[in-house]
Amino acid sequence: MAASKLQALWNHPAGPKTIHFWAPTFKWGITIANVTDFSKPPETLSYPQQLAVAVSGLIWARYSTIVTPKNWNLFSVSVGMSATGLYQLARKTGHDYNLSEKYVGER
């Protein structure tokens, strides 16, 4: 049974014999890099970069569900990218908001 599942994956139109498999697989590097940035101070984060990661993740997640064949590897990495980008944007926004509140309170 496992051999037949592996054979089906191997021969799938978005399987390991195609670029449709490898491009999203390497795209996981962006998501992993963003996860490692969770430990960085929020002031070092970039709004344009995180916005690009989040929005491109959302766009490609949608695209992966309307193409034939469905590319679930692309869908999962895109959802991961958008989730990490949105989380980083929330961290940065929260930090900047708290910083502005601190300065307003000092006046």
Order of alpha helices (4+ residues) and beta strands (2+ residues): alpha-alpha-alpha-alpha
